[in-house]
């Protein structure tokens, strides 16, 4: 995943993506302890992706770059328009 794509995600989405990658890394490490992996380079890719996510989160924390705000759905905007009328 490219860093530009990560910067377009919200904080919650980044945390969820990091949790998913950490779970995948854990499962691959467990499989590696039992037998050889089909794609051992996937562990390296996962580590790099987690590093990119943590970098983007740190940039937001330090105020270097701001993350995307919470995305609103079509339904939320339709309800807001009704309230204004």
Buried (B, 14 or more C-beta within 10 A) or exposed (E): EEEEEBBEBEBEBBEEBBEEBEEBBEEBEEEEEEEEEEEEEEBEEBEEBBEBBEEBBEBBEEEEEEBEEEEEEEEEEEEEEEEEE
